[in-house]
Amino acid sequence: MTDLRQDTRDSFAEIFGRDADGVWSAPGRVNLIGEHTDYNNGFVLPLAINRRTVAALGLRDDRTVRVGSSFADELVEIDLADLGPEVLSGWSAYPLGVAWALGEFGADLDAVPGFDVLIDSNVPVGAGLSSSAAIESAVAVALNEVWQLGLDRQTLAKVGQRAENVAVGAPTGIMDQSASLLGERDSVVFLDCRTLDAQVVPLGLEAAGLEMLIIDTGVEHSHATGGYADRRASCEAGAAALGVESLRDVSVADLDRARELLDDVTFRRVRHVVTEDQRVLDTVRTLREHGPAAIGELLDASHRSMRDDFEISVPELDLAVETAQANGAIGARMTGGGFGGSAIALVPSDAMSRVLVALDGAFAEHGFGQPDLFTVSASEGAKREN
């Protein structure tokens, strides 16, 4: 991480011909449990991870914004007066979308100066670890400071979500930005997506002799394309048919009535969200009362629900989960929006080598590309680095 910070600062000076005013960073996230519940006003339980995006930023004395990154050759340049969703595209829509969205939350874009920003990251892209929210959150905390906006973390999460929904065009909820901005070490963020109330809940993996393994399948996904939007539309249709504002207002006890009112596909989409909300609440209670070693079955049940009811898994994710479970993981599930990306597994430290070998062997046997396997720990949220 130290090298990433310094490398980004050095590259900023090389590209822009001056020193940055500061370096800010924000983490990617893993969702422990609570998938596709966020945009249904439900509950989620993500954690910030120790993979981060770094933004070196310096104010200008004019109205120009220039954005560069380590993962794109071109430097994107635009005047603040021209910022708007209709002119943003590609990777630069994430940081530029944040600048635009800050104007939607009180920043006077006619009065603030332009800036240069350079972005680098060790959060894997397309792996379901929210590399996009890490970019948005790093840029949001940087601009909040240098533009002296005084916005709180919950508002900055809304800014990031607005950028992703409107500037990027991905209909995501607020979970990813909240995790990136509110995370704390060795803890998960229990977020009520309706009220945005957040509680930090101790995770305690090390004390329990557990590690969190990320199994990046290498199957890329994109929230801006059809499958994610289709699932969201099904949820909205289910809520409307049930006469509620959102699926947050449907309980497990209401599912029998829902089955009678809804077609099979819509019912199964609804059932996933409703039972997943309950699993989040059960996981929080179990962590507080019994610790992380007791949440395995909840993780397993979450994956089955996403595979069978929400139908967002892929064969590589199912294989990752089943192989981890069969070789010592106490629980495993796909994480993220689905259709690719990563699975997570809670693995006893003394079983980790067996799980890693088994995963490599299983993917080779099925003719899949080798997964990227690495452990993560719960990290602190977005911050100024130097």
N, C-alpha and C positions, 0 to 999 in steps of 0.2 A: 504493500500500500504506500509506503514512504516513497518508493521509486516511482510509482504512478503519479503521485502528487508532484514530485520534483520534475519528472519527465514532462508532465503537462505544462508546468510553469515554464520550463526551458523551451518547449515547443511554441508556447504562446509568444515568448520574446523573439524567437526566430521568425515566426510567421508574421507577427504584427509590428515588429521593430521596436518594441518597448516592453517594460515589465507589466505584468498583471497587477491590478489593485489587490487581488486576493485569490485564494483557491478554496472552493467549496466542494463538498462531496455529499452524496446520498446513496443509500444502499438499495440493492435489489431486494426482493422479498420472496419468501416461500409462504404459501398459505397452508398452515397446519391442517385446518379443516374449515369448511364453509364455502363451497364452490357454487357460483351463480346465485348466491343469496344476496349479494350486495345490491344489485340493481332492483331487487324485489323488496328493498327496505328491511332486509333481515339482518342476521348476525354473521360475523366472520371472525377468524382467529389467525391472523397472519403474524409473521415475525420478520423483522429486518435481518438480512444476512450479511456476512462479512465478505461480500463481493460488492464493489462500489463503483459509481460513476463520479468522475471528477470534472469540475468546470473551473477553468481559470478565466477570470473576467476582468476587464478594465473599462472604465468609463471613457467616453470620447467628449470632445468639445463641440460636436455637431450632432446632427439627428440621424446619422448613419448607424446601422447595425450590421456587423459582420460576424458570421458564425462559421467555425471550422470544426473538424473532428478528425480523430485518428482513423476513423473507418469510412471516410469519404475523401476523395481527392479535391473536390471543388470547394471553394470558399463562397458561401452564399451571402449576398449583400442586398440590403433593402433599407429604405428610409422608414423611420418610425411612422410617418404620416401615411404610408402605404400599407401598413400591417393590416391584414384581415384574412379570415379563413379562405376566402376565394382565391387568394394569390399564393397560399402556402401549399407545398407538396414535398414529398420525399422525406428524408430523415430530418431535414431542418424544420419541418412543421412542428416537431416536438419542442425544441427550445424557443423558436419564434412564436409558436402558439401560446407558450407561457407568457411571453412579453405582451402579446395581444390580450390574453385572458386577464392579466393583471389590470388592464384598463377596464375590464368588465366588473372588477371588484374594487374600484376606487382610485387606481393610479391615473393621474392626468397625463396621458401620453403626449399631449401637446406641450407639456412643461418639462418632462424628464429628458436627460441627455441620452444620446445613443451609446452603444457599447460594442466592444469586441469580446467574443467568448470562444474558447477552445475546449472541446469536450473529449475526454478519453474514458475508458471503462474496462473493468474486468468482469462485468456482469454478462454472462452469455446471452446473445441475442436469439430470440425465437425459442427459448428453452422453457418458457412459462415462469421465468423468475423476475419478470417485470422490469426488463431493461428500460422500457419506455418511461415508466414512472420514476425510475432513478434519474434519468435525464431531466424530466420535468421538475422533480423535487430539488435537484442540485441547482438548476437555473433559478427556480422560484426563491430559494433562500438567499441566493446571491443577489438577485435583483431587489428582493425585499429589503436587503441591507443597504446596498449602494444607492438605491432610489429613496431610501428612508421612508418606507411605506408603513411600517409598524403593524403589519398583518400577523395574526396568530397562526399557529400551525394548522388548525382545523380549516381556516380560510385558505391557506396555501394549498391544502389538499383539494379544496373545491376548485381552485385555480387550475391545478394540474388536471383534474377530471374534465373541466371545461375545455381545456386545450385539447385533450385527447378525444373528447366527444365531437367537438365542432371543427377544430383546425385539422386534426388527423382523420376524423371520421370513424372512430372506433367507439361503439356504444357501450363502453365499460362503466362499471360502478366506481365507487370512491375508495374501495379497499386498498388498491395498490399504492396510491399516493399517501393514504393514511398510515400504512405500515412503514413506508419510506421516511415519513416525516416524524412519526411518533414512537418508533421502535426504541427499545432499551436492551441492554446486554442481558443475555440469559433469560429473556422474557418474551411472551407473546402479547399482542395487542388485541384485546377483546373489544370489538367495535360494533356498536349499534348503528347500522347504516341509515336508520330513519332519523334518529336524533343527533347522530355523530358523537354521542357520548362514548368515550374510550377509557378503558381500564387496562392497566399493565398487570399481567398475571405472570408470576414466576413460572419458569419452565423447568429448570433444574435437571437438565439432561446429564451433565457431568456427574453430579452427586448420585444419580441413579445408575451410573455405569452405561449410559446410552449415548449413541451418536446419531446424528441425522445425516443420512446418505441421500444425495441427489443423483438420480439416474436420468441423465439427459439423453433421450432416445435419438436425438438428431433429426427427428421428424419435425419439420418447421410448420408453424401455424401462423395465422394472422387474424387478429380480432376484427380487422376492417373488412373482412370478407364474410361470406354468407352464413356459415354454420352458427356462429355466435349470435348474429342478428336474428336468425330464425328461432333460436332458443328463447331469446328475449321476447320476440313477438308471441311465441306460444305462451309464455308466462303471463304476458299482458292480456292475452285472449282468455286464459284461464281465470285470471282475477276478475275480468269483466263479467264472465259467465257466472261467477260465484257471487257477484254483487259486492265486491270489496275493492278498496283502493289499491291494494297490492297483496301479494301472497304472504306477506308478513302477517296479515290478518286472518290467515287460515291456519288452524291447528291440526295436529295429527288426528284428533277426534272428528274433524270435519271431512276426512278423506272418504268415508263411506258415502256421504252425500255428494261429494265431488265426483265419485265414480259414476253415479247415476246421471249427473248433469253433463259430463264432458265426454268427448270422443276419446278413444283409447290413447292416442298419442299425446293429446293435451293433458289427459289425466296423469300419465306417467311423468310428463315434464313437471306438472304441479306437485306430484308426490315426491319427486326428488327434492324440490326446493323446501317443501314443508318438513320433510324428515331431516333434511340437512340442517335446517335451522335448529331443530331439536337436538341434533348431534353436536352442534356447536355449544349449546347450553350444557349438554351432558359432559362435554369435554372440559369445559371451564370448571364445572363442579368437581369432576374427577381429578383434574390437576390440583385443585386446591385441597381436596380431601385425601387423595391417595398418591399423587405424583404421576410423572409421565409413564411409568412402567405399566399403568393400569388403563391407558387409552388405546391400546392396540386394536381391540375389536371395533371401536368407533371409527378408526381410520379404515379398517377393512370394509366395514359396512358402507362408508362413504364411497369407496371405489366401486363397490357393486352397484350402488345407486347411480353413479355417473355412467357406468358401463351399460346398465340394463334399462334404466328409466330415462336418463337424460341423453344417452347414446352419444357421448362425446369422447369416448376412449378410442384408441386404435390398437391393433394387434401388438405393436411394440410396447405400448404402455401396459397392456394386460400381461404380457410376458414378464416385464420388469417387476410388476407387483407380485405375480404368482411365484416367480423365482426367488425373490427376496423373502416372501412368506415361508417358502418351503425350506429355506436354508438358515433360518434363525432369527429373521426380523420379527419383532413383536407386533408390528402393524405396518401396512404400506398402502399407498393410494396415489393415483395421479394427482397432480397439482396444477393449478392454472386453468385457463379457459377451455382447454381440451383440443382435440383434433391433432395432437402432437405435443411436443414439449417434453416435460419431465414428470417423473414419479418421485415420491419421497418414501423413505423407509426408516423407521426407528429400529436401530440395530444395536444389540449389546456389543460393547467394545471387543469382547473376546470372540465374537462370531463374525466380525467385520471381514476378515480375510476370506472366510468361507463364502460369504455372500458375494464378495467381489469376483472371486474365481467362478462361482456358479453363474453370475450374470454374463460374464464374458463368454463362457461356454454355451449358455442357452441362446444368446443372440447369434453366435456363429452357427450353431446347429440349425437355427431357423432361417439362416441366410440373410439376416438383418445386418446393417452396418453396426460396428462396435459402438456401444454407448459411451458417453463421457461420464465417468464416475468420480464424484468428489464429495467430501463432507463439508457441511457448513455449520456455523454456530450463530446464535442470535446476537445481533449487533445493535449498536446505537443508531439513531436516525440521522437525518440530514444535519450538516453542521459546517461551520467554517473551519477549514484546516489550517490555513496560515495566510 
